[in-house]
Amino acid sequence: MKEYIIQIDETQKDIMGGRPLLELPKELVRCQNCKWWDKKDDSPYGYCNACKHGFRSAHWEVGIYRTYKGDWFCADGERKQNG
């Protein structure tokens, strides 16, 4: 199942009573489905290897070797090609 992040304009209403989107939905990629994440054996945690592979983001203050649970997510997640 894919999940999406949407931004809604709370000050506006459309004809159907809903609220218009401010921008197109963006896919949310959880760590367990991200190409940068490798699960630790016998643990719900895994390593984010983005920095190790030379990927840098404006969202990061420093390049560190990070661990997260598989259901976590970040703004820089990239879906695995086979997932």
PEWO-V429598 format. One record per run of one state. SS is the DSSP state (H for helix, E for strand, C for the rest). FROM is the first residue (numbers start at 1). TO is the last residue. If there is no record, write none. Layout:
ss:SS from:FROM to:TO
ss:SS from:FROM to:TO
This chain:
ss:C from:1 to:2
ss:E from:3 to:5
ss:C from:6 to:7
ss:E from:8 to:8
ss:C from:9 to:20
ss:E from:21 to:21
ss:C from:22 to:25
ss:E from:26 to:28
ss:C from:29 to:29
ss:E from:30 to:30
ss:H from:31 to:33
ss:E from:34 to:34
ss:C from:35 to:36
ss:E from:37 to:39
ss:C from:40 to:44
ss:E from:45 to:48
ss:C from:49 to:65
ss:E from:66 to:69
ss:C from:70 to:72
ss:E from:73 to:73
ss:C from:74 to:78
ss:E from:79 to:79
ss:C from:80 to:83
